[in-house]
């Protein structure tokens, strides 16, 4: 009988059999998998290069002063240290036993002292030479202790004598005071993400609260009269894929999503929502092009926003934008097509949110691609991939409106203009939920 993990792996392989193939350039444009050559940009506007757009988003956020505030340990998870974490005490703050066993003084055999020493007990009496006493892990070691002998490495005999079954080395199984750090030592720099381990270290070092930069607050505005929130597509109407996806995706990027609102194609409602939002970042879905119902650009002009990025030389997702609103707030405009929106989230929203949260850039890495990857003539392409045997396998169903490929992916390959040949190393953008508990069954 197969196990659940084997069944899961087989299902994934069956899915990959459908989506793990590099599209034939001859049929790519017909399938929607690969964009054909786009017309040369006109003289009135030139899209920002993909690397430059990411760098600009990160630099823009870093220019915003970080407002750190004291946060109780219970509320600090997922935020970022606003100042270095320095030890308030030595760790450990006294010599402690690393094991359950016997504290001994001098050479053996040892006379066993009555009683024992438990963790949390008052300062114990010193040990005389040739004396031993029971001790628990974490208990304070008596003065003049030579070593701690683990329970399984010693035996007691008649007349209260303790014998060691192996050589006793001075200082063994004793954690000396200050072994991990001394009071005042810098443990972590500012800008460190507060993880469960950081919380444990802070508590051990004597902290009740931390100075942290709060998670950026994000409001999502879903645009489009053609979007359904329930049921099957019908009569020219389609299901809203970005509303359900954008919030969890942004939370995985470290944001505090305070609301997701559906506005339809209403220019006045969009203007009011943008000007009254108290979020650090407003994210819109759709409406970033120049059609009759694309209201994002007019709304930004009306509010006096500064357009920092207006189109990026990347496929899918080139109509994305980044604007600076008033009072240090920002707007990221996602294209309406789902995979194009994913591209914009990782191109502009991720570096912007990391900067606003006080984090540094996401570390990048490269992997060789398996099979040739068709490229755009002069734009970067972001292609969903899955890792297999240290290679990035490009996935089909990677057109701007498709989510089938990225739903199976664990990253996006950054394919340079002109494409990549099999075995060529390309940069990889990890999907933000890798390692989160609910993603444990996915690709790792």
C-alpha positions in Angstrom: 0.0 0.0 0.0 1.4 3.4 -0.9 1.8 6.1 1.7 0.2 9.5 1.7 3.5 11.1 0.7 3.9 8.7 -2.2 0.4 9.4 -3.4 1.1 13.2 -3.1 4.3 12.9 -5.1 2.6 10.8 -7.8 -0.1 13.4 -8.1 2.5 16.2 -8.4 4.4 14.2 -11.1 1.1 13.7 -13.0 0.5 17.5 -12.9 4.1 18.1 -14.0 3.6 15.8 -16.9 1.0 18.3 -18.1 2.7 21.5 -17.3 6.4 20.7 -17.3 7.3 21.3 -20.9 8.9 24.2 -22.7 6.6 25.6 -25.2 7.4 25.3 -28.9 8.0 28.9 -30.1 6.0 28.1 -33.2 2.8 27.5 -31.2 3.6 29.6 -28.2 1.8 32.7 -29.2 -1.3 30.7 -30.2 -1.4 29.1 -26.7 -0.8 32.3 -24.9 2.3 30.8 -23.3 4.9 33.2 -24.8 4.3 36.7 -26.0 5.4 37.5 -29.5 7.6 40.5 -30.4 6.0 43.6 -29.0 6.1 46.9 -31.0 9.1 49.0 -30.2 8.4 51.5 -27.4 7.2 54.9 -28.7 9.3 58.0 -28.1 6.8 59.4 -25.6 7.4 56.6 -23.0 9.9 54.0 -22.2 9.3 51.1 -19.8 11.7 50.8 -16.8 14.1 47.8 -17.0 13.2 44.9 -14.8 16.3 45.0 -12.5 16.1 48.8 -12.3 12.4 48.7 -11.3 13.1 46.3 -8.4 16.1 48.3 -7.3 14.0 51.6 -7.5 11.2 50.0 -5.4 13.7 48.9 -2.7 15.5 52.2 -2.6 12.3 54.3 -2.5 11.1 52.3 0.5 14.5 52.6 2.3 14.2 56.4 2.0 11.1 56.3 4.2 12.0 56.8 7.9 11.3 53.6 9.9 9.1 54.2 12.9 10.1 51.5 15.4 8.1 51.1 18.7 8.3 48.9 21.7 6.5 45.6 21.1 5.8 42.9 23.7 7.5 39.6 22.8 4.1 38.0 22.2 3.3 40.5 19.4 6.7 40.8 17.8 6.7 37.7 15.6 7.2 38.6 11.9 8.3 42.1 12.5 11.8 43.5 12.2 14.2 44.6 14.9 14.4 48.4 14.9 17.6 48.4 16.9 20.4 45.8 17.7 19.6 43.1 20.2 22.1 43.3 23.0 22.3 40.9 25.9 21.0 42.2 29.2 22.8 39.4 31.0 25.5 36.7 30.7 24.2 33.5 29.1 24.1 31.4 31.1 24.1 33.8 34.0 25.7 31.2 36.3 27.6 27.9 35.8 24.9 25.3 35.1 24.7 21.6 34.5 24.3 20.5 30.9 23.0 17.1 31.9 21.1 15.1 34.6 23.8 13.4 36.6 26.3 14.0 39.4 28.3 17.1 40.3 31.7 15.9 41.6 34.8 17.5 43.1 38.3 16.1 42.7 39.2 12.5 41.7 36.9 9.6 42.3 35.5 7.6 43.8 33.3 10.2 45.5 31.2 10.1 48.6 27.6 10.9 47.8 26.1 13.9 49.6 22.5 13.6 50.7 19.8 15.5 48.7 20.2 16.9 45.3 20.2 20.2 43.3 17.3 21.1 41.1 16.9 23.8 38.5 15.8 27.0 40.1 17.2 26.1 43.5 19.1 28.6 45.7 22.9 28.8 45.5 24.1 25.3 46.6 26.8 24.7 49.2 30.3 24.1 47.8 31.5 20.6 47.2 34.4 19.2 49.2 37.1 17.4 47.5 36.0 13.8 46.9 32.3 14.6 47.2 29.4 14.2 44.8 25.8 15.4 44.7 22.8 14.6 42.4 22.2 17.5 39.9 19.5 18.2 37.3 19.9 19.8 33.9 19.9 23.5 34.1 20.7 23.6 37.9 23.3 25.8 39.3 26.6 24.0 39.7 28.1 24.1 43.3 31.3 26.0 43.8 34.5 23.9 43.5 32.8 21.4 41.1 35.3 19.6 38.9 32.8 18.1 36.4 29.3 16.7 35.9 29.0 13.0 35.2 26.0 11.9 33.3 23.7 9.5 35.1 24.3 6.7 32.6 28.0 7.1 33.0 28.2 6.5 36.8 27.2 3.9 39.3 26.7 3.9 43.1 27.8 1.1 45.3 27.4 0.3 49.0 28.6 2.8 51.6 27.4 5.7 49.4 30.3 5.7 47.0 30.0 6.9 43.4 32.2 5.5 40.6 32.6 6.7 37.0 32.4 4.2 34.2 34.6 6.3 31.9 37.2 9.0 32.1 36.1 12.2 33.8 37.4 15.4 32.1 37.6 18.6 34.1 34.7 20.9 33.1 32.7 18.2 31.2 28.9 18.8 30.9 29.2 22.2 32.6 27.9 25.3 30.8 30.1 28.0 32.2 28.7 31.5 32.9 28.9 33.6 29.7 29.5 30.6 27.4 27.0 32.0 24.9 27.3 35.7 25.5 28.2 38.3 28.0 26.1 41.2 29.2 26.3 44.0 26.5 27.3 41.7 23.7 25.5 42.4 20.4 23.5 39.3 19.5 21.6 40.4 16.4 21.8 43.5 14.2 18.9 45.9 13.5 16.9 44.7 10.5 16.7 41.1 11.6 13.4 39.4 11.1 11.8 38.3 14.4 11.4 34.6 14.1 10.4 32.2 16.9 14.1 31.5 17.6 14.7 35.3 17.9 11.9 35.5 20.4 13.5 32.7 22.4 16.9 34.4 22.3 15.5 37.7 23.4 13.7 36.2 26.3 16.8 34.3 27.4 18.8 37.5 27.2 16.4 39.3 29.5 13.9 41.1 27.2 10.2 41.6 27.9 9.7 43.6 24.7 11.6 44.5 21.6 11.9 47.7 19.5 10.5 46.6 16.2 9.4 48.1 12.9 5.7 47.2 12.4 4.6 45.3 9.3 3.5 47.6 6.5 -0.3 48.0 6.3 -1.7 47.2 2.9 -5.2 47.8 1.4 -6.2 46.0 -1.7 -8.6 47.6 -4.2 -10.0 45.1 -6.7 -11.2 46.8 -9.9 -13.3 45.6 -12.8 -17.1 45.4 -13.5 -16.6 42.0 -15.2 -15.5 40.2 -12.0 -17.7 37.7 -10.2 -17.1 36.8 -6.5 -18.9 33.5 -6.6 -20.1 30.8 -9.0 -19.0 30.0 -12.5 -18.0 32.4 -15.3 -21.0 33.3 -17.6 -22.3 35.8 -20.0 -18.9 37.6 -20.4 -18.3 37.7 -16.7 -15.3 36.0 -15.1 -14.3 35.0 -11.6 -12.1 37.3 -9.7 -8.8 35.4 -9.2 -6.8 38.3 -7.8 -9.0 39.2 -4.8 -8.6 35.7 -3.2 -4.9 35.5 -4.2 -3.5 39.0 -3.5 -4.2 39.2 0.2 -2.6 35.9 1.2 0.3 36.6 -1.2 0.9 40.0 0.4 0.7 38.5 3.9 3.3 35.9 2.8 5.5 38.9 1.8 5.2 40.3 5.3 2.4 42.8 5.0 -0.5 43.4 7.3 -3.5 43.4 4.9 -6.1 45.5 6.5 -8.8 45.3 3.9 -9.7 43.9 0.4 -12.4 46.1 -1.3 -14.1 45.6 -4.6 -14.8 48.8 -6.4 -15.7 47.8 -10.0 -14.8 50.3 -12.7 -15.8 53.4 -10.8 -13.4 56.3 -11.2 -14.9 58.3 -8.3 -14.8 55.3 -5.9 -11.2 54.6 -6.8 -10.2 58.3 -6.2 -11.9 58.3 -2.9 -10.4 55.0 -1.8 -6.9 56.1 -2.7 -7.1 59.5 -1.0 -8.8 58.2 2.2 -6.8 55.0 2.8 -4.7 54.9 5.9 -2.6 52.0 4.6 1.1 52.4 4.0 0.6 50.7 0.6 -2.5 50.6 -1.6 -2.5 47.7 -4.1 -4.9 47.9 -7.1 -5.7 45.0 -9.4 -6.4 45.9 -13.1 -6.9 49.3 -14.7 -3.3 50.1 -15.2 -3.4 50.3 -19.0 -4.9 53.1 -21.1 -8.3 51.8 -22.0 -11.7 53.5 -21.5 -12.2 51.8 -18.1 -8.6 51.9 -16.9 -8.9 54.5 -14.1 -5.6 54.1 -12.2 -3.5 56.6 -14.1 -6.3 59.3 -14.1 -6.8 58.8 -10.3 -3.1 59.2 -9.7 -2.9 62.4 -11.7 -5.9 63.7 -9.9 -4.4 63.1 -6.5 -1.0 64.6 -7.5 0.8 61.3 -7.0 4.4 61.0 -8.2 4.6 58.2 -10.8 7.9 56.4 -10.0 7.5 53.4 -12.3 5.1 53.4 -15.3 5.5 50.1 -17.0 8.3 47.6 -16.7 10.2 45.8 -19.5 9.1 42.4 -18.3 6.6 39.8 -19.6 4.1 39.1 -18.3 3.2 42.2 -16.3 4.7 45.1 -18.2 1.7 47.5 -17.4 2.6 47.5 -13.7 3.2 50.7 -11.9 4.5 52.2 -8.7 3.5 55.6 -7.4 4.3 57.7 -4.3 1.2 59.1 -2.7 1.2 61.8 0.0 2.6 61.5 3.5 5.1 58.7 2.6 2.4 56.3 1.3 2.6 54.3 -1.9 0.5 52.6 -4.6 1.4 49.5 -6.6 -0.8 48.9 -9.6 -1.1 45.2 -10.6 -2.2 44.3 -14.1 -5.5 42.6 -14.3 -4.2 39.3 -15.8 -3.4 36.9 -12.9 0.2 35.8 -13.8 0.9 39.4 -14.8 -0.2 40.4 -11.4 2.1 37.8 -9.8 4.9 39.3 -11.8 4.1 42.7 -10.4 3.9 41.5 -6.9 7.4 40.0 -7.0 8.8 42.9 -9.1 7.5 45.9 -7.2 5.5 44.9 -4.1 8.1 42.5 -2.6 11.1 44.9 -2.6 8.9 47.8 -1.6 7.4 45.9 1.4 10.8 44.6 2.5 12.2 48.1 2.5 9.2 49.5 4.4 9.5 46.7 7.0 13.2 47.5 7.5 14.5 44.3 5.8 17.3 44.2 3.3 17.0 42.8 -0.2 15.9 39.2 -0.7 19.0 37.1 -1.3 19.1 35.9 -4.9 20.5 32.7 -6.3 20.8 31.1 -9.7 19.9 27.6 -11.0 20.4 25.9 -14.4 17.3 25.5 -16.5 16.3 22.1 -17.9 15.5 22.6 -21.6 15.6 25.7 -23.7 13.4 28.6 -22.6 11.9 30.8 -25.2 12.6 34.5 -24.5 11.2 37.9 -25.4 13.3 39.8 -27.9 14.1 42.7 -25.6 12.2 42.2 -22.3 12.9 40.0 -19.3 10.5 37.1 -18.9 9.4 35.6 -15.6 8.7 31.9 -16.1 7.2 29.6 -13.4 9.6 26.8 -12.6 9.8 23.8 -10.3 13.1 22.5 -8.9 14.1 19.0 -9.8 17.6 17.5 -9.1 19.2 21.0 -8.7 17.6 22.2 -12.0 14.8 24.6 -12.6 12.2 23.0 -14.9 10.2 25.6 -16.8 6.4 25.1 -16.6 3.9 25.5 -19.4 0.7 27.4 -19.0 2.7 30.6 -18.4 0.7 33.1 -20.3 -0.3 36.4 -18.6 -3.9 35.2 -17.9 -2.8 31.7 -16.7 -2.3 30.5 -13.1 -2.1 26.8 -13.8 1.7 26.9 -14.2 2.5 29.0 -11.1 0.1 27.0 -9.0 2.5 24.1 -9.4 5.6 26.2 -9.2 8.0 26.9 -6.4 9.7 29.9 -8.1 9.9 32.1 -11.1 13.0 32.0 -13.4 14.3 35.4 -14.6 14.9 34.7 -18.3 17.0 37.4 -20.0 16.0 38.9 -23.4 16.5 36.4 -26.1 15.9 33.4 -23.9 18.0 30.8 -22.2 19.5 27.5 -23.4 19.4 24.3 -21.6 21.9 24.2 -18.7 22.2 28.0 -18.6 22.0 29.5 -15.1 19.3 32.0 -14.5 18.2 33.9 -11.4 15.3 32.4 -9.4 12.7 34.2 -7.4 11.4 32.0 -4.7 7.6 32.1 -4.1 7.1 33.8 -0.7 5.3 31.0 1.1 8.1 28.4 0.8 8.8 27.1 4.3 5.5 28.3 5.8 3.6 25.6 7.8 0.7 25.4 5.4 3.1 24.9 2.5 4.8 21.9 4.0 3.3 19.5 1.6 4.4 21.5 -1.5 7.7 21.6 -3.3 10.7 22.3 -1.1 
